[in-house]
Amino acid sequence: MTTLLYLVRHGETDWNAQRRIQGSTDIPLNDTGRRQAAEAAELLTRRPFDAVVASPLSRAAETGAIIADRLALDAPTAYPGLAERSYGEAEGLTDDEVSARYPHDDIPGRESRSALLARVTETLGEIAVRFDGGVVVVATHGAVIRSVVNAAAPGTADRRHTPIRNGSIHSFRWDPERFHAELVRFDDPIDDVSDAAGGSAFEYQNPLERRS
């Protein structure tokens, strides 16, 4: 059966505010991020859900926990495959620092886009099977969401021009026969209400996502 997946980007962290690359580094939510998570949770109350799952990184795990509590659901199950893309030695740096240190964009330890998509697709398939026919909130990260959006609907989330906002919600329908997530709505306002959570400007996006 078809499973509906609502991918939510975690709320803001101090590194987001400082424009630092996070990746696999475990940076917690700040107070703004907790508010964004709560706003996303409030939007999600407009639809029924069966479960919340999350990346094990604390910024996504806490976002998922805030949502689960508001939806009166069990605490999120952590799935390692939902963790953010690793940026290797660029993590903790600003875009200017990355450009100065790696002018040819040859960043040691950076996870490839293809590897990211492969592990995320496998994980979403596992979640879809576990909650077969259900509706699931997936608290995760910007590069994870962008990879799924662009695989499902190429060109929808252009990495140079389209932000994945903190607290934003993106809905998918899992096709079990094709082992593929089909995009339902990018930046889903939930029942066409225009008060989507998290007003982050594009500057808050990971600058390395605009590269390779």
SEMARKE-477453 format. One record per atom (N, C-alpha, C, O, CB): x, y, z. Coordinates in steps of 0.001 Angstrom, whole numbers, plus 524288, in hexadecimal, padded with zeros to 5 digits. Glycine has a CB too. Example, Ala and Ser with C-alpha at 12.3 -4.5 7.8 and 13.67 -1.06 7.14 Angstrom:
<nodes>
833867E9C681E78;8300C7EE6C81E78;833907F31C81E78;8379C7F30982111;82C2C7EE8782356;832327F73681BA8;835667FBDC81BE4;832648001E81EBE;834618047281F67;837047FDAA8165D;
</nodes>
This chain:
<nodes>
803407FB4F80000;800008000080000;80365804E880000;80805804C08014F;7FC5180003804C1;80100809347FE84;803D880E257FE5B;8045881082803CD;80083810DE806AF;8011D811FF7FAAF;809088121980528;80A12814CA80A13;80B1F81A87808EA;80DFC81BCB80544;80EC48124380D08;808CF81DFD80C04;809CA8239580B6D;80E028254880F40;80DC382413813E6;804B9826C580C4A;811D78281180D41;8164C829CB81057;8168D82FC181041;8169E8322080C12;81B758276080E3D;816AF83224814D2;81724837D281547;81C8B839138176F;81D74838A481C23;812BC83A26818DD;8202783AA2813FB;8257D83BCE8158A;825D08416D81790;8245C8451C814D4;8294C83AF8810EA;827B98420A81C58;828148472181EE3;82DD28485C81FE4;830A9845368222A;824E28473A82415;82F7B84CF281E2E;834D184E8881F7B;834EF8506E82525;8316285326826EA;836D1852E581BAB;8390584EF6827EB;839AE8509182D5C;8399A8568082DE9;83A5A8595682A1A;83EC784E6482F8E;838B285852832A5;838E485DE6833C1;83E7785FF9833D3;8423B85D0B8333C;8364685F06838EB;83EE4865088348D;843EE867C083452;8478E8661F838CB;845D1864DE83D1A;8431386DA883478;84C9C8662E837A3;850BD8657C83B85;8542B86A5F83B82;853A886DBB8381B;8540F8607583A5F;857A386AB983F52;85B4986F2C83F5A;85EC786F1B83A8F;860258733A8387E;85EA786F1E84450;8603986A7A838C8;8637F86A3583417;8608186BF282F3E;862CB86E4D82BBB;86591864A683351;85B6386AD182EFB;8584986CF882AB1;85897872EC82AD3;859898756C826D4;8528286B1C82B08;857CA8752682F6A;857C887AD782FFA;85D1A87D3582EA6;85D6E8819782CB3;8563987C588358A;8614187A4182FBC;8669287C1582E9B;8685887A9C8291B;86CC387BC382797;86A62879DA83298;865008781F8262D;8661C87662820CC;86AB28728D820A4;86E01872D881D29;8674C87B1E81D44;86ADF86EF782469;86EFC86B0782484;86CE3865D482274;868568647D82339;8712A86A5F82A1E;8704F862FA81FD7;86EE485DDE81DB7;86E4385A068223A;871CC8597C82571;8731585BE3819BC;869D28575D82281;868E0853B7826CF;869EB84E1782529;86D4884B7E8276A;863438543F828C8;8671C84C368214F;867D5846D081FA2;866EB842F182404;862E58431A826A5;86D3B8461581D77;86AA983F76824CC;86A1D83B59828B9;86B8183D3182E38;86AF983A34831F3;86D81836C182746;86D4C8422082ECC;86E7884430833F9;8695B844FC836F1;8659884719834D1;8719A8496583398;8693E8434B83BD6;864578434683EC7;863A38486A841BA;86568848FC8462A;8643383EA38429D;8610884C2083F32;860068514884172;85A488518284312;856E18504083FEA;86163855C583D76;8591A85315847ED;853A585310849C4;85088857B1847B5;852BA85B7B845B9;8537F8531484FB3;84B6B8575184837;847F985BB784709;8491C8604284AB3;84ABE85F7D84F28;8423385A1384777;8483C864F7848C6;848178697D84C3E;8425B86AD384D4F;83EE08680284B8F;84B1486E48849CA;8415686F0C85022;83BF98704F8518A;8389F8718784CBB;834038702B84C8B;83BE6874EB85548;83AF887414848E2;8381A8751384404;836A786FEC8416C;8324E86F5083F76;83B628787A8403C;83A4A86C3A8416C;8394C8672583F14;834ED8642D841D1;831CC8618683F4E;83E34863EE83F25;834C0864A4846F3;830808620C849DC;82B3C8648E84889;82745861DD84824;831828625784FDB;82B3D869A5847DD;8266386C4084650;824BE86A87840DF;8201F8699783FF0;8270A872388467C;8287686A1983D46;8272F86857837FE;8250D862C883805;821668618C83524;82C00868A98347B;8275485F7383B44;8256085A1A83BAF;81FD185A0683DC7;81C888570483BF7;828F1856D783F33;81ECE85D5E841A0;8198885DAC843D5;8159D85FBC83FD2;8112185E0183FB4;819848612C848B3;817498636A83C8B;813D98657583877;812B1861468345D;80E49860D48327F;8165086A49835DF;816AA85E3D832FD;815C9859EE82F5D;81204855F7831B8;80E89853FD82F0E;81AFA8574782DF0;812BE854D3836BF;80F4F851278396D;809AA853098394A;8061084FF38387F;811168505F83F14;808EA8581E83A11;8039985A4883A09;80116859A0834AB;7FC7A8584C8344F;803AD8601B83B95;8040885A878308E;802008599B82B4A;8007A853E182A8B;7FC70852AD8283A;8061185B368272C;803B58507282C80;802CC84ADB82BB1;7FE0A848D682EA8;7FBFD844B282D55;80790847CB82D53;7FC4184BA78329E;7F78E849EF8356E;7F2BE849FA831F7;7EEBE847B983365;7F69E84D6283A29;7F30B84C8282D6C;7EE8684CCC829ED;7ED95847B582700;7E9A08472382454;7EF3E851338260C;7F12F844038277C;7F08883EEC824EB;7F1D383A96828C5;7F4E683B6982C5F;7F40A83E7E81FFA;7EF898360182811;7F0B28319E82B99;7F5C482EE382A07;7F6CD82E2882564;7EC2682DA882B9B;7F8E982D6282DE0;7FDD482AA582CF0;7FE19825CC83060;7FBB58258183489;8029082E4582DFD;801158220882E7B;801B381D1E83150;806B481CE383480;806F781A1983869;80195818A082D8C;80AAE81FC9832DD;80FBD81F5983586;81340823DC833F1;812598267F83005;8126681A1283440;8174F824B08371D;81B808285B835EC;8209F8255C83642;8218682275839FD;81B7682D2E839BD;823FD8261083257;8293C823D983274;82D0E828578319A;82B7E82C9682FF9;829F281F6E82E34;8321282768832B3;835C382BC183276;83B4C829EB83177;83CAF8256C83275;8359282EDE83777;83E6682D8282F7D;8441782CEA82F6E;8460082CA08350F;843A382EFA83887;846CA8318882C6D;84A3E829C783603;84C4D8299383B59;84F2182E8283D11;8502482F21841BA;84FEC8251183BD8;850748320C83981;8530C836E883B07;84F4483A3083E40;84AA583A8B83CF8;854F9839FF83624;8513783C948426B;84DCC83ECE84663;84A30843138444E;845D0843A284638;85107840F784ABF;84BEC8461B8406A;8489484A4983E6C;843AB8481F83BCD;83F7984A7083C2E;84B9B84DAD83A91;84438843B083928;83FB084130836BD;83CAD83DEC83AB0;837DF83DCB83A97;8416483DC783227;83F8083B4883E29;83CE58380E8421F;8396D83B64845A0;83510839D5846EB;840F38351B84572;83B5C8400A84731;838288436784A81;8339A845B08476B;82F498462C8497B;83B7A847CF84CDC;834868471684285;83030848DE83F37;82BF2844B283EF6;82751845DC83F8F;8322584A34839A7;82D9083FCE83E11;829D383B8B83DE5;8270483AC28430E;82256839A884325;82C858369883C5B;829D883B528475B;8277C83AA284C84;8236C83ED784DA0;81F4E83DB684FD7;82BB183AB5850BF;8248E843B084C17;820D1847F884CCA;81BE0846E18499E;81787847B584B7F;8234684D4784B23;81C9284506844D4;81819843CD8417F;814FA83F3E843B3;8102E83F79843F4;819E98428C83BF0;817B283B148454D;815038367884760;811D8837D484C35;80D77835F584CE1;818F283228848A9;8141283B1784F93;8114883C978544F;80C4D83F9F852F6;8083383EB78554D;814D483FE1857DF;80CAA8432E84F3C;8080D8464084DB5;803E7842D684B1B;7FF3C843DC84BA6;809A584AB0849FE;8059583EC98484A;801E683B4B8459B;80015836CE84917;7FD128337784763;8046683917840AD;801EB836BA84DFC;8009183293851B5;8021282D3184FA7;7FF1D8296D8501D;7FABB832B5852EA;806BD82CEC84D61;808D98280884B59;80DA98267484E87;80FD58299C8516F;80A3E8289184577;80F4B8218D84DF2;813EF81FAE8509F;818BE822CA84EF0;818E08250684AAF;814BF819D984F8E;81CA2822E58524F;821938257885106;823C88233184BFB;8230F81E8F84AE9;8258F824DE8558C;8267282660848E3;8285182495843CA;82C41820158442A;82F9181FF6847A5;82AC682919840E6;82BD081C7584090;82FD58188183FCA;8343481AE783C8B;8332981D83838A5;82D918138783D16;8391181A0B83E1B;83D8781C3283B3E;83F358187D836E8;83FAD813C5837B7;8422081D4083EF8;8401B81AB18324B;84217817C482DCB;8473D81A4782C0E;8473781EAF82A21;83DFD817B082931;84B9C8178F82CB2;850AA819D082B2A;850DF81B8D82574;853A781F4182428;854F3815E482C25;84DF6818EE8220D;84DFE81A4E81C84;84B8481F8881B4B;84BDB82161816DD;84B498163581980;84905821F881F24;846B18272681E68;84A6082B8D81FFB;848F28301F81F94;841AE8279282183;84F1B82A43821C6;852CA82E4782378;85461831C881EE6;854018304381A5A;857A682BC1825ED;856248367682033;857B383A3281C2E;85C698383C81916;85F7C8350B81AF3;858F183F7C81EA6;85CDD83A3981458;861728392281118;8666183ABE81408;8668583EE18167B;8611483C0B80BC2;86A5883787813CA;86F4E838E081633;8726E83C6B8128D;872D383B6B80DDD;87271833E58178D;874A384094814C9;877CD84434811B0;87D8C843F281320;8808F84778811D9;875D5849BC81261;87F0C83FC9815C7;8848983EE7816DB;88719843758199C;885068458181D6F;8875D83DC8811E8;88BA78450F817A5;88EC58491381A3E;88C9684E96819AC;88EC18524A81BD9;89432848F481827;8884C84F28816C0;885D68544D81649;8823E8557A81ADB;880A4859F681B8A;882CA854AA81138;880F4851A181DF5;87D3D8527D82230;87F6F8564082646;883ED855C7827ED;87BCB84D4B824C0;87C38859EE827D5;87DCC85DFA82B81;87FBF862F2828E8;8808C866E682B85;881EE85BE982F01;88085862C5823BF;8828786748820EB;87E1586A7081E85;879D28686681DA1;8865A8658B81CAD;87F1C86F7081D7B;87B75872A581A7B;87CA5871E3814AC;8809486F8181344;87BDB8789281C13;8793C873ED81155;87A128737380BB4;87F248761880A0B;88201873FA806D0;87578875CB808B8;8804987AAF80C32;8852487D6C80ACD;889E687A3B80C6E;88DC1879F480993;88554882E180D63;8899C877D7810FF;88DF68749F812DA;88EAE86FCB80F66;8931586E3980E47;88D0D872F88188F;88A6486D7F80DC2;88ABF868F880A3F;88D3C86A9280513;890A1867D58030D;885468669080949;88B8886F08802ED;88DA7870D87FDEC;8937F871E97FE45;8966C870C97FA9F;88AD0875C57FC23;8952D87417802B1;89ABB875488035C;89DF78705980417;8A24F86FF780210;89B83878E980801;89BDF86C96806F7;89ED3867DF80831;89EA4863DE803C9;8A26686101802E8;89CC48657280D2B;89A3B863B380107;8998485FCC7FCD9;897AB862897F7E6;89327861EA7F65C;8958585B797FE84;89B128658C7F564;89971868A47F0D3;897A9865587EC34;894E3867437E8C6;89DDB86C177EF1B;8993C8606A7EC18;897AA85CFD7E7CB;89334859577E95B;891ED855A87E68A;89C53859C97E5EF;890DC85A6A7EDDB;88C4B8577A7EFB2;88D88851B87F0B6;88A0F84E667F07B;887E6857E47EBBA;892748508F7F1D3;8941C84B267F2CC;8945D84A377F8B9;8989684A0D7FB04;8998E84A017F02C;88FDD849A17FB16;88F7F84960800C7;8901B843BE802A8;88CDF8406C80160;88A3F84BA7802A8;89430842A2805AA;894FE83D438078B;8907D83B6F80B00;88EB183E4480E73;89A2583CE180A92;88EB9836B080A03;88ACA8344480D52;8852A835A580C0E;881A0833D880EC4;88BD2835AA812BA;88437838C180810;87ED883A44806C6;87BF2835B580448;87DED83339800AC;87ECB83F0880315;87754834A580632;874068307C80412;871DE8322B7FEC4;87035836A27FE23;86F7C82F26807E6;871E282EAE7FB03;86FE2830027F5DA;869F0830537F5E8;8676282E047F943;871B582C007F1CE;867C4833337F22A;86218833947F1BF;85FA982E407F0A1;85B7882D027F2A2;86095837777ED79;8624782B257ED73;8601F825FE7EC21;85FFF8226C7F0E4;85C3F81F807F1A0;86354823707E7C0;86411822A07F422;8642081F6E7F8E5;85FEA821337FCA7;85D4F81DFB7FF19;8697B81FAE7FB8F;85F3C826587FD20;85B1A828708007C;855C6826807FEB4;852BA82485801DB;85B3882E7180080;854A48270E7F9B2;84F81825797F7B7;84E9F81FA87F876;84A4A81E067F9C5;84EF5826E27F1F1;852A781C837F7A7;8520E816D97F832;850908155E7FDC5;84CFD812407FE93;8571E8140F7F69E;85344817938019D;85210816058070C;84CD08182F808D2;849FD8159F80BC0;85662817E880AC8;84B7E81CED8070D;8467B81F3480895;841F881C3480616;83E0481B34808A3;8463D8250480707;8428A81AC780122;83E73817BF7FE85;83D9F8127E80130;8392E810DC80208;83FD3816EA7F8C4;841DB80FE28027F;8416B80AE580539;83EA180B9780A7C;83B5A8086580BF6;846DF808798060C;83FF480FC080D43;83D93810B681264;837D181202811E5;8349E80FFC814DD;840668152281536;836738155D80E2D;830EA816A480D77;82DCA811D180BDD;829498113480D6D;8304881AF680958;8303080E69808C1;82D948098680769;82C958062C80C32;82869803D680CBC;830CC8067E8037B;8306B805F080FAE;82FC9802FE81488;82B5F80546817D4;828358026381A04;834EA802F8817AA;82B2C80A778182C;8270880D1081B29;821B680C09818AF;81DE880AF181B6B;8280F812FF81B80;8217680C638137C;81C8380B88810BE;81A798060281190;815C28053781215;81D2B80C9780AEB;81DF880236811AF;81C557FCC881297;81A807FC188183E;8168B7F98E81942;820E17F8F18115E;81D637FE5D81BD9;81BED7FDCD8215E;8168B8001C82275;813787FDE48256A;81FFF8006D824DE;8156A804A782002;8106780744820DA;80D0C806E781BED;80ABD80AC581A3E;8113F80D0D8226A;80CCE8025C819B1;80A2A80177814B1;8049B803A8814B7;8015D8022C817F0;80A087FB9E81371;80396807388110C;7FE6F80986810A0;7FD6C80DE181476;7F91A80FFB8149D;7FA77805788114F;8014D80F4D81793;8009E8134B81B91;8025D818AC819C9;803A9819878153C;8038B811CB82063;8025C81C4B81D8C;80405821AB81C9A;8081B822FC820C5;806FE822B882571;7FF398259F81CC3;80CD58246781F12;8114B824C582297;8140A829FF821F5;8150282BBD81D94;8151F820498219A;8154C82C7E82656;818A1831208265D;81E4982F59826C7;81F9982C1382A0C;8172B834E682AF1;821A58318A8236E;82730830318234F;82A4B8352582472;82AB48388B82111;828CB82DBE81DE7;82C808359E82928;82F9383A3782A9A;835348395D828DB;837D5835CC82AB8;82F4B83B438309F;8370683CA08254D;83C2283BA6822F7;83ECA840CA82189;83E28844A38245A;83B998382881E1B;841BA840F881D43;8455B8453A81C20;844B28474781690;8424A844C98133B;84AF58436981CF5;846EC84BEA815AF;8463D84E87810B6;8484284B8C80C06;8457584B0080828;848CC85399810E7;84D148499880C43;84F3E846C8807C8;84C5F841A9806DE;84BCB83FF580268;85510845BE80896;84A9583F3680B0A;8478983A6780A83;8428383B8B80786;84133838D0803C9;846498380580FF4;83FBC83F918092F;83ACF840EA8069D;83BC184272800EF;838DE840C87FD78;8380E845628098A;83FB9845937FFF9;840C78473F7FA99;841F38428E7F714;8403E842647F296;8456184B1E7FA7B;844D483ECA7F91C;8462083A3B7F5EE;84140837367F469;840D0835617EFFC;849E5836AA7F8D8;83D8D836AD7F811;838BC833CC7F6F4;83542836E47F33C;83303834AE7EF9A;835C5832957FC0E;834CE83C057F421;831AA83F4B7F0AE;833B583F0C7EB1B;830B283E457E770;8319F844F47F29D;838CE83FB47EA73;83AFB83FE47E531;83ADB83AA17E272;83A9D83A697DDA6;8407E841D97E565;83B03836607E56F;83A748313B7E308;834CE830507E14B;833D382DEC7DD3D;83C2F82CEE7E6DB;8311B832427E472;82B968316D7E342;82996835237DF0F;8266D833A07DBC3;828598320C7E829;82B6B839F97DF2D;8298683DFF7DB8E;82E16841817DA0A;82EA3845C77DC2D;824FE841467DE0C;8316383FC47D65F;83610842B67D4F3;834E0848667D3AB;8312B8499F7D0DC;838B8840297D057;8381F84BD47D5CE;8378F851677D4D5;8343B854497D8BC;83431859187D8C8;83561852337CFA5;831648516F7DC0F;82DF3854057DFDA;8310E856FA7E3F6;82F9D85B507E574;82A66850077E280;8354A854AA7E5C8;8385D856FD7EA05;83DD3858497E80F;841AE8560C7E9DD;838A7853417EEC9;83E2185BE87E45E;8432D85D997E258;8469985F787E6D7;8450F862E77E9D6;8427E861F87DE37;84B3885D337E74B;84E5785E3C7EBF4;850A2863B97EC10;8527B8657A7F024;852AB85A507EC57;8508C866727E7AD;852A386BC37E7A0;84E6D86FD97E8C0;84FAC8743D7EA45;8552D86CE47E261;8498286E767E807;8456C8726B7E859;840DD871197EBFA;83DBD874867ED3F;8435B873627E311;8407386C3D7EDA3;83BD886AA17F0A4;83D67868DF7F61D;83FE1864CA7F6AD;838E9866357EDCF;83C0986BD37FA22;83D7B86A407FF74;83A19865D780181;8358D865528000A;83D1D86EDE8031E;83C63862A7804EE;8397385EFB8082C;839728617980D9A;83D53861198106B;83BF68592B8082D;83534863FA80F14;835228673B813BC;83522863F1818BA;8331985F96818CA;8306286ACF813A6;837698660981CDA;836FC86381821F7;8313C8632082373;82E61866FD82348;83A208669082636;82F9485E6D824E8;82A2A85D9882668;8267185CAB821EA;821C585BF2822CC;828578621482967;8286185CAC81D1B;824E085BE6818A3;823548562E81814;82618852AF819E3;8277985DCF81397;81ED9855458158A;81C748501D8150C;81BE084ECD80F4B;81A2B8521080C34;8171584FE8817D9;81D4E849FF80DD7;81D2D848518085A;81AC3842DE8082C;81CC283F3E80AA0;822D384856805D4;81681842498054D;8137F83D6E80574;81489839FE800B3;8152283BE07FC51;80DB483EA4805D1;814BD834D2801B9;815E5830F27FDBD;8124282C487FE41;8103C82B1D80275;81B9682F317FE1C;8117E829AC7F9E3;80EAD824BD7F9B8;81298820817F83B;8151D820DF7F427;809F8824F37F5C4;8131F81C877FB7A;816ED818667FA5B;814868145C7F6B2;8106E8121D7F7D6;818CD815C17FF77;8171D8137B7F251;8157380F907EE82;8188480A8F7EF93;81D2280A4E7EE41;81650811857E8BD;8161B8068D7F1EC;81910801DA7F359;81AF37FEB67EEAD;81EF87FC187EF07;815C77FE6B7F6C0;818277FEE77EA4F;819BE7FBE67E5BA;81E9B7FE2C7E333;821FC7FB497E15E;815547FBB17E1C6;81EF4803507E319;82375805E57E0A8;827BE807287E4A0;82BEC809057E326;821B680AE87DDED;826BD806287E9AC;82A61807797EDD8;82C1E80D1D7ED38;830BC80E4D7EC94;82F23803BF7EDD5;82831810907ED70;82910815F87EBDF;8252D819777EEB3;8209F8180F7EF54;828908169C7E5DE;8270081E0A7F069;8238D821E27F2D8;8218B825A77EEBA;824A2828197EBF7;82668824E07F740;81C72826267EE4A;81A0D829C17EA98;8188682EC37ED73;815BF82E997F15F;815378273A7E7EB;81A558332D7EB79;8193B838267EE0B;8136D839647EDB9;8111F839437E982;81C7483C947EB93;8111283A9A7F235;80BB583C807F260;80BAD8426F7F283;808F5844F17EF70;808C983A427F723;80EBD844B27F621;80EDA84A617F6A4;8141684C247F8D7;815B184A6B7FD08;80A5C84C4B7FA25;816BD84F957F5FD;81B84851FD7F7F6;819FE856967FB65;816AD859BE7F9EA;81F2D853C57F366;81C6A856FB80002;81B2685B28803B3;8154385B2C804B4;8129B85F1C803F4;81CFE8609280196;81357856BD80665;80DC5855CC8071E;80B9D8595C80B68;80D5F8591280FE0;80CC4850018087A;807C185CC680A16;805988603A80E1A;8016F85D9281171;7FF5B85FFD8150B;8034E8650980B94;8002D858A381053;7FC418559E8131F;7F6D68581681266;7F58D85C0B814D0;7FDAB85540818FD;7F3C9855B080F14;7EE788578480DF3;7EE6385D1A80BDA;7EAC78601A80CE5;7EB208572F812D9;7F27E85E6E808D8;7F2BC8637D80633;7F26F8682E809D6;7F0B386C6080840;7EE70863D680256;7F41A8678180EA9;7F48D86BEE8123A;7FA0386E358118C;7FDD986B4F8118E;7F38486A4281814;7FA678734C810F7;7FF5D875A580F51;802E687733813D5;8067E87A4E81317;7FE4F87A5880C08;801F58751C81883;8053A8769A81CF5;8095D8727C81E08;80A19870D58227C;801E187774821D5;80C12870D7819E7;80FF886CBD81A76;8141886E4A81E77;81583872DC81EEC;8128986B9081530;815FF86A668215C;819AE86B7282599;81F0C86CE082391;8209C86B2C81F59;81A19866C082928;821D986FFB8268A;82757870FD82571;8282D874C282104;827FE8731F81C80;82A0F86C0982440;82915879AE82208;829A687D8B81DED;82F3C87E6E81C34;830A6882C681AB4;827668828A81FAD;8326A87A6481C64;837F887B1C81B4B;838EB87CD5815B2;8369F87AB18120D;83AEE8761981C5F;83C3C880A081506;83DCC8824D80FDB;841BD87E7680D95;843A487AF781049;84015887D881009;842ED87F2C8088E;8466487B74805F4;84BCF87B6880869;84E8B8777880811;846CE87CBC8002A;84D6C87FB180AE1;852A687FD880D38;8535387BB18116E;857B987A54812CF;853B68853A80F85;84EFE879AC8137C;84F5F875BC81796;8509C8705C8155E;851C886CC181853;84A538758681AB0;8505E86FC48103D;8514B86AA180DF3;857208696D80DE2;85A6886CF180DC7;84F0686A5980862;8584F8647580DF2;85DB6862B180DD4;8604086460808AD;85E958629780488;85E0585CAA80E87;8642D867B7808CF;86675869A3803E7;868EE865578009A;86945865D67FBD4;86A8186DBD80513;86AAC8611680324;86CFB85CE380005;868EE85A157FCB2;86A538578D7F8DA;86FB4858FD8038B;863F685A7B7FE17;85FEB858047FAEF;85F4185AB07F5A5;85CC5858877F223;85AC88580E7FDDB;8617185F567F510;86125861FE7F009;86596860407EC6E;865E4861D37E7E5;86150867EF7F0D0;8690085CF67EE92;86D6E85B287EB73;86C7E855807E9DE;8681C8540C7E886;872A985BB47EE86;870978524E7EA04;8701684CE67E843;86E5E8496B7ECB2;86DBB844B67EBF5;8753784AEE7E5FF;
</nodes>
